[in-house]
């Protein structure tokens, strides 16, 4: 389970590289937000070196161009969007070497949506699309946005998909509104929802305010959680991708003995 975190999500590359080199069989990848962006780089061909080569090739200028192009995975998405489209965005989920699922949120209901059929590109776009500043991605009639807003590491969804042992990579924390402000956020949500369409600006404000009004909640924990040290790394600063990747490698190496013991015990 690869969690949300923006640029911090490049730590996932380091984790996947360590697991691959140690011979750990990754059978399923579930990604939310940054995890959904990075996960298919490995899932496409089960090739950690190629995933690393692509992920680490992007420059700050590439990130800026990609954001100006709406975070689209397509030949028209700038160098970064085009490279990700070539790597996995053009593929169908059935063509991936590793089972993969992307998690997004339905703006109309606030509920998570697991995407694991059809084209990979739109499913990843939905999981990384920030509300309000970008238009939601429409899939099967639903307006979908960033899958990491409600739960940065939705472990329960990985279990629902049949994972016997879940290893999560947690690189980010959710924004939690101070308790005194939550009733105000709830009222804002109710006021904006009204007759607004879920996908328009008012509808997205209602959705986001509703999420913030709920505060933090207890979520299911993975069998093993890898939590890289993200101090000094900004989720919005593309110059930090190499530092994030290195922190992911270090955290995965520390967790590797526990992962190997867990897998050995499950194999008995």
One Martini backbone bead per residue (centre of mass of N, CA, C, O) as a GRO file, in nm:
protein
  268
    1UNK     BB    1   0.090   0.041   0.029
    2UNK     BB    2   0.073   0.359  -0.128
    3UNK     BB    3   0.101   0.676  -0.027
    4UNK     BB    4   0.061   0.994   0.033
    5UNK     BB    5   0.285   1.314  -0.053
    6UNK     BB    6   0.392   1.382  -0.314
    7UNK     BB    7   0.723   1.410  -0.326
    8UNK     BB    8   0.745   1.195  -0.100
    9UNK     BB    9   0.664   0.954  -0.298
   10UNK     BB   10   0.962   0.888  -0.394
   11UNK     BB   11   1.009   0.676  -0.170
   12UNK     BB   12   0.877   0.434  -0.320
   13UNK     BB   13   1.114   0.371  -0.500
   14UNK     BB   14   1.308   0.277  -0.277
   15UNK     BB   15   1.132   0.051  -0.168
   16UNK     BB   16   1.096  -0.119  -0.428
   17UNK     BB   17   1.396  -0.168  -0.473
   18UNK     BB   18   1.457  -0.328  -0.215
   19UNK     BB   19   1.247  -0.553  -0.250
   20UNK     BB   20   1.345  -0.654  -0.522
   21UNK     BB   21   1.647  -0.716  -0.444
   22UNK     BB   22   1.535  -0.922  -0.205
   23UNK     BB   23   1.287  -1.097  -0.337
   24UNK     BB   24   1.019  -0.961  -0.298
   25UNK     BB   25   0.689  -1.044  -0.354
   26UNK     BB   26   0.485  -0.841  -0.551
   27UNK     BB   27   0.129  -0.875  -0.606
   28UNK     BB   28   0.028  -0.590  -0.486
   29UNK     BB   29  -0.091  -0.254  -0.571
   30UNK     BB   30  -0.180   0.029  -0.369
   31UNK     BB   31  -0.280   0.367  -0.464
   32UNK     BB   32  -0.244   0.706  -0.331
   33UNK     BB   33  -0.174   0.937  -0.525
   34UNK     BB   34   0.149   0.915  -0.523
   35UNK     BB   35   0.117   0.603  -0.521
   36UNK     BB   36  -0.034   0.598  -0.799
   37UNK     BB   37   0.201   0.720  -0.965
   38UNK     BB   38   0.433   0.509  -0.887
   39UNK     BB   39   0.332   0.211  -0.893
   40UNK     BB   40   0.318   0.157  -1.218
   41UNK     BB   41   0.622   0.162  -1.274
   42UNK     BB   42   0.640  -0.130  -1.155
   43UNK     BB   43   0.380  -0.285  -1.253
   44UNK     BB   44   0.427  -0.292  -1.561
   45UNK     BB   45   0.734  -0.483  -1.531
   46UNK     BB   46   0.890  -0.548  -1.274
   47UNK     BB   47   1.102  -0.280  -1.283
   48UNK     BB   48   1.305  -0.102  -1.079
   49UNK     BB   49   1.509   0.040  -1.265
   50UNK     BB   50   1.303   0.173  -1.456
   51UNK     BB   51   1.141   0.325  -1.245
   52UNK     BB   52   1.381   0.495  -1.148
   53UNK     BB   53   1.463   0.627  -1.414
   54UNK     BB   54   1.199   0.781  -1.457
   55UNK     BB   55   1.150   0.926  -1.180
   56UNK     BB   56   1.455   1.066  -1.185
   57UNK     BB   57   1.425   1.244  -1.467
   58UNK     BB   58   1.285   1.479  -1.335
   59UNK     BB   59   1.234   1.816  -1.342
   60UNK     BB   60   1.119   2.108  -1.227
   61UNK     BB   61   1.018   2.189  -1.512
   62UNK     BB   62   0.841   1.941  -1.552
   63UNK     BB   63   0.648   1.990  -1.317
   64UNK     BB   64   0.544   2.264  -1.409
   65UNK     BB   65   0.438   2.179  -1.686
   66UNK     BB   66   0.241   1.963  -1.577
   67UNK     BB   67   0.064   2.154  -1.410
   68UNK     BB   68  -0.014   2.339  -1.656
   69UNK     BB   69  -0.142   2.056  -1.790
   70UNK     BB   70  -0.321   1.915  -1.549
   71UNK     BB   71  -0.199   1.632  -1.481
   72UNK     BB   72  -0.152   1.479  -1.753
   73UNK     BB   73  -0.175   1.155  -1.917
   74UNK     BB   74  -0.016   1.246  -2.214
   75UNK     BB   75   0.109   1.367  -2.510
   76UNK     BB   76  -0.002   1.669  -2.388
   77UNK     BB   77   0.160   1.669  -2.082
   78UNK     BB   78   0.429   1.689  -2.142
   79UNK     BB   79   0.706   1.533  -2.050
   80UNK     BB   80   0.585   1.390  -1.801
   81UNK     BB   81   0.309   1.299  -1.910
   82UNK     BB   82   0.429   1.145  -2.153
   83UNK     BB   83   0.613   0.944  -1.997
   84UNK     BB   84   0.386   0.815  -1.826
   85UNK     BB   85   0.216   0.722  -2.064
   86UNK     BB   86   0.433   0.534  -2.185
   87UNK     BB   87   0.480   0.355  -1.928
   88UNK     BB   88   0.129   0.331  -1.840
   89UNK     BB   89  -0.120   0.510  -1.935
   90UNK     BB   90  -0.189   0.329  -2.208
   91UNK     BB   91  -0.271   0.105  -2.032
   92UNK     BB   92  -0.410  -0.176  -1.916
   93UNK     BB   93  -0.455  -0.343  -1.632
   94UNK     BB   94  -0.408  -0.628  -1.776
   95UNK     BB   95  -0.096  -0.544  -1.866
   96UNK     BB   96   0.011  -0.578  -1.598
   97UNK     BB   97   0.242  -0.750  -1.392
   98UNK     BB   98   0.099  -0.600  -1.152
   99UNK     BB   99  -0.131  -0.564  -0.939
  100UNK     BB  100  -0.354  -0.273  -0.962
  101UNK     BB  101  -0.467   0.012  -0.756
  102UNK     BB  102  -0.673   0.300  -0.749
  103UNK     BB  103  -0.737   0.588  -0.536
  104UNK     BB  104  -1.039   0.767  -0.500
  105UNK     BB  105  -1.274   1.045  -0.487
  106UNK     BB  106  -1.606   1.120  -0.444
  107UNK     BB  107  -1.752   1.423  -0.453
  108UNK     BB  108  -2.056   1.351  -0.391
  109UNK     BB  109  -1.980   1.141  -0.127
  110UNK     BB  110  -1.665   1.098  -0.014
  111UNK     BB  111  -1.589   0.827  -0.134
  112UNK     BB  112  -1.415   0.564  -0.208
  113UNK     BB  113  -1.243   0.461  -0.516
  114UNK     BB  114  -1.176   0.168  -0.695
  115UNK     BB  115  -0.926   0.133  -0.952
  116UNK     BB  116  -0.899  -0.177  -1.190
  117UNK     BB  117  -1.012  -0.077  -1.478
  118UNK     BB  118  -0.889  -0.020  -1.775
  119UNK     BB  119  -0.734   0.267  -1.783
  120UNK     BB  120  -0.464   0.391  -1.613
  121UNK     BB  121  -0.442   0.696  -1.652
  122UNK     BB  122  -0.720   0.801  -1.537
  123UNK     BB  123  -0.685   0.666  -1.257
  124UNK     BB  124  -0.440   0.836  -1.176
  125UNK     BB  125  -0.553   1.116  -1.220
  126UNK     BB  126  -0.776   1.091  -1.005
  127UNK     BB  127  -0.576   1.040  -0.755
  128UNK     BB  128  -0.410   1.338  -0.816
  129UNK     BB  129  -0.653   1.533  -0.820
  130UNK     BB  130  -0.706   1.843  -0.720
  131UNK     BB  131  -0.921   2.027  -0.574
  132UNK     BB  132  -1.045   2.331  -0.731
  133UNK     BB  133  -0.768   2.370  -0.908
  134UNK     BB  134  -0.907   2.119  -1.044
  135UNK     BB  135  -1.052   1.900  -1.241
  136UNK     BB  136  -1.223   1.644  -1.235
  137UNK     BB  137  -1.246   1.303  -1.295
  138UNK     BB  138  -1.427   1.114  -1.531
  139UNK     BB  139  -1.578   0.800  -1.416
  140UNK     BB  140  -1.862   0.653  -1.463
  141UNK     BB  141  -2.005   0.945  -1.378
  142UNK     BB  142  -1.771   1.031  -1.187
  143UNK     BB  143  -1.627   1.263  -0.964
  144UNK     BB  144  -1.271   1.270  -0.930
  145UNK     BB  145  -1.022   1.268  -0.664
  146UNK     BB  146  -0.797   1.268  -0.439
  147UNK     BB  147  -0.716   0.967  -0.255
  148UNK     BB  148  -0.554   1.114   0.010
  149UNK     BB  149  -0.756   1.301   0.181
  150UNK     BB  150  -0.891   1.088   0.385
  151UNK     BB  151  -0.652   0.860   0.334
  152UNK     BB  152  -0.320   0.818   0.297
  153UNK     BB  153  -0.354   0.490   0.398
  154UNK     BB  154  -0.571   0.252   0.261
  155UNK     BB  155  -0.561  -0.051   0.392
  156UNK     BB  156  -0.850  -0.175   0.376
  157UNK     BB  157  -0.850  -0.192   0.063
  158UNK     BB  158  -0.628  -0.402   0.036
  159UNK     BB  159  -0.781  -0.624   0.188
  160UNK     BB  160  -1.036  -0.630   0.002
  161UNK     BB  161  -0.839  -0.733  -0.246
  162UNK     BB  162  -0.670  -0.989  -0.090
  163UNK     BB  163  -0.449  -0.926   0.106
  164UNK     BB  164  -0.260  -1.105   0.332
  165UNK     BB  165  -0.015  -0.893   0.325
  166UNK     BB  166   0.054  -0.565   0.462
  167UNK     BB  167   0.253  -0.306   0.319
  168UNK     BB  168   0.325   0.016   0.423
  169UNK     BB  169   0.369   0.361   0.292
  170UNK     BB  170   0.441   0.644   0.498
  171UNK     BB  171   0.477   1.005   0.390
  172UNK     BB  172   0.203   1.133   0.510
  173UNK     BB  173  -0.021   1.389   0.628
  174UNK     BB  174  -0.306   1.499   0.730
  175UNK     BB  175  -0.524   1.753   0.732
  176UNK     BB  176  -0.612   1.904   1.048
  177UNK     BB  177  -0.867   2.050   1.194
  178UNK     BB  178  -0.948   2.233   1.433
  179UNK     BB  179  -1.207   2.176   1.636
  180UNK     BB  180  -1.345   2.470   1.640
  181UNK     BB  181  -1.366   2.464   1.303
  182UNK     BB  182  -1.557   2.226   1.218
  183UNK     BB  183  -1.846   2.349   1.224
  184UNK     BB  184  -1.784   2.562   1.009
  185UNK     BB  185  -1.713   2.360   0.786
  186UNK     BB  186  -1.992   2.222   0.783
  187UNK     BB  187  -2.154   2.476   0.705
  188UNK     BB  188  -2.008   2.529   0.441
  189UNK     BB  189  -2.083   2.265   0.308
  190UNK     BB  190  -2.393   2.303   0.318
  191UNK     BB  191  -2.403   2.578   0.165
  192UNK     BB  192  -2.256   2.475  -0.105
  193UNK     BB  193  -2.420   2.242  -0.198
  194UNK     BB  194  -2.709   2.245  -0.249
  195UNK     BB  195  -2.737   2.288  -0.611
  196UNK     BB  196  -2.471   2.190  -0.670
  197UNK     BB  197  -2.247   2.057  -0.853
  198UNK     BB  198  -1.998   1.846  -0.771
  199UNK     BB  199  -1.782   1.961  -1.001
  200UNK     BB  200  -1.797   2.228  -0.907
  201UNK     BB  201  -1.674   2.459  -0.703
  202UNK     BB  202  -1.888   2.438  -0.480
  203UNK     BB  203  -1.883   2.130  -0.463
  204UNK     BB  204  -1.578   2.112  -0.381
  205UNK     BB  205  -1.597   2.280  -0.128
  206UNK     BB  206  -1.800   2.096   0.014
  207UNK     BB  207  -1.623   1.846   0.014
  208UNK     BB  208  -1.372   1.961   0.168
  209UNK     BB  209  -1.519   2.071   0.417
  210UNK     BB  210  -1.634   1.797   0.501
  211UNK     BB  211  -1.367   1.657   0.556
  212UNK     BB  212  -1.254   1.863   0.768
  213UNK     BB  213  -1.497   1.829   0.979
  214UNK     BB  214  -1.407   1.529   1.080
  215UNK     BB  215  -1.127   1.489   1.110
  216UNK     BB  216  -0.966   1.252   1.268
  217UNK     BB  217  -0.908   0.898   1.206
  218UNK     BB  218  -0.918   0.567   1.256
  219UNK     BB  219  -0.705   0.333   1.101
  220UNK     BB  220  -0.596   0.076   0.952
  221UNK     BB  221  -0.334  -0.139   0.994
  222UNK     BB  222  -0.062  -0.274   0.902
  223UNK     BB  223   0.157  -0.522   0.940
  224UNK     BB  224   0.360  -0.317   0.794
  225UNK     BB  225   0.531  -0.005   0.854
  226UNK     BB  226   0.664   0.236   0.641
  227UNK     BB  227   0.854   0.529   0.775
  228UNK     BB  228   0.994   0.771   0.651
  229UNK     BB  229   1.212   1.034   0.678
  230UNK     BB  230   1.063   1.368   0.610
  231UNK     BB  231   1.255   1.564   0.708
  232UNK     BB  232   1.298   1.842   0.492
  233UNK     BB  233   1.049   1.749   0.308
  234UNK     BB  234   0.862   1.858   0.043
  235UNK     BB  235   0.562   1.802  -0.131
  236UNK     BB  236   0.634   2.075  -0.338
  237UNK     BB  237   0.954   1.996  -0.388
  238UNK     BB  238   1.132   1.870  -0.661
  239UNK     BB  239   1.430   1.878  -0.538
  240UNK     BB  240   1.347   1.614  -0.332
  241UNK     BB  241   1.348   1.331  -0.478
  242UNK     BB  242   1.625   1.209  -0.391
  243UNK     BB  243   1.584   1.225  -0.089
  244UNK     BB  244   1.328   1.052  -0.079
  245UNK     BB  245   1.442   0.794  -0.202
  246UNK     BB  246   1.662   0.748   0.014
  247UNK     BB  247   1.466   0.726   0.256
  248UNK     BB  248   1.318   0.480   0.148
  249UNK     BB  249   1.556   0.286   0.144
  250UNK     BB  250   1.627   0.301   0.444
  251UNK     BB  251   1.351   0.206   0.555
  252UNK     BB  252   1.340  -0.067   0.406
  253UNK     BB  253   1.594  -0.192   0.532
  254UNK     BB  254   1.483  -0.188   0.824
  255UNK     BB  255   1.215  -0.365   0.744
  256UNK     BB  256   1.303  -0.632   0.604
  257UNK     BB  257   1.318  -0.849   0.828
  258UNK     BB  258   1.014  -0.829   0.901
  259UNK     BB  259   0.906  -0.904   0.623
  260UNK     BB  260   1.042  -1.184   0.602
  261UNK     BB  261   0.905  -1.303   0.853
  262UNK     BB  262   0.614  -1.269   0.762
  263UNK     BB  263   0.631  -1.438   0.499
  264UNK     BB  264   0.728  -1.699   0.632
  265UNK     BB  265   0.479  -1.738   0.817
  266UNK     BB  266   0.263  -1.741   0.580
  267UNK     BB  267   0.398  -1.999   0.430
  268UNK     BB  268   0.331  -2.229   0.654
   0.00000   0.00000   0.00000
